[in-house]
Amino acid sequence: MEATAASIVLALAACQPASLAPSASIGSADPSARAADSQRAHLYVSVATKSHYPSIERFRLANGIPAAKPDRVYSGFGGLIAVAGDGTLYVVTSSNVIDVFGSHDNTPARQIIVPSLTRRCHLISGGSSVVDGVAADANGYLFVAFLTYAGVKAKARRASPNFHWPCAGVVAYAPGASGKAQPVQAIRQDATPIGVAVDGSDDAYVADSEPAPLVDEFVNAILHPHKMRVFQSGYIGYVHAVATGRNGDLFIASTDSSYKSASIERYATDANGSGAPTSTISLPAGVQLLPAIAARERVLYVDNNYSSVDLYEADKNGSQSPFYSLPLSNVSSVAVGP
């Protein structure tokens, strides 16, 4: 069922027009802030091209706009990505291996291995534990969302109370973790995690696709996580990706079941998870797959359909078209950082 649905969606996407050409830009009112931003900020994009297959391409941001060409390419590496506040890059290069790059490295300095939990979770042989999302905070803590499968997709079960690893959920690794290091925190989920985001206060947001599409907020996720808000309402459709922005805002990218109506809801820190969002970006008509989003300052970076990274005004309410579009090949993940 899932493979058939995906094939239909990809076929529809092939019929859509090419991505928009670069156009206008958003500026910061403070010239010194613009100068600092251009020196420190980068957009990281996981792509697959003929010359670098796969690769992570890093684009310098000036005034929120990515340069036309990357200033660094991590050739041969691709997948889900996250960037910490010191520029450490995390790349999920296989279902359970995370390569870690220092801020000045083009090759991995270390790896983190997520163990397979099929036997411990009492699931039949042939399955595995799969990483479905990663996020990093300013201090280098890495949050990993994962699910344990059993051959074909099976309902994840809770681990026994004395076992640190859950069968599905989110774990947090300390900065510098490598190999088969144990996480410093684990958040158990009885749902199917598909993504994770973390804000400046280390509150984690876990996107779930089953049994119902929603996003759970866990405050103080490293030291003492507890669920605070659940984002689930008529305003949110099928959840595809989540991101956090300035001031702790949460962005949820969702579509209807046909993938033809899409929006990105923004929730401020005082918003009710079951109520109306603080603002909503209604995306242009047409197939929208939304595999990844990222936010920085007043700009939202959106991977709509694997062929570009489109820029939107993050705080604007209502219908929007991208004010800038960076055409790329086979985009699968995006992140912003130093």
Secondary structure, DSSP 4 states (H G I P E B T S, - for coil): -HHHHHHHHHHHHTTSPPPPPP------S-HHHHHHHHHH-EEEEEE--SSSSSEEEEEEEETTEEPSS-SEEEET--SSEEE-TT--EEEE-SSSEEEEE-TT-SS-SEEEEPPP-TTTTT--TT-EEEEEEEEE-TT--EEEEEEEE-SS-----PPPTT-SS-SEEEEEEPTT--BTPPPSEEEE-SS-EEEEEE-TT--EEEEE-SSS-EEEEEESTTTS-EEEEEE-STT--EEEEEEE-GGG-EEEEEE-TTSSSEEEEEE-TT--TTS--SEEEEPPSS-----EEEEETTEEEEESSSSEEEEEETT--EE---SEEEE-SS--EEEEE-
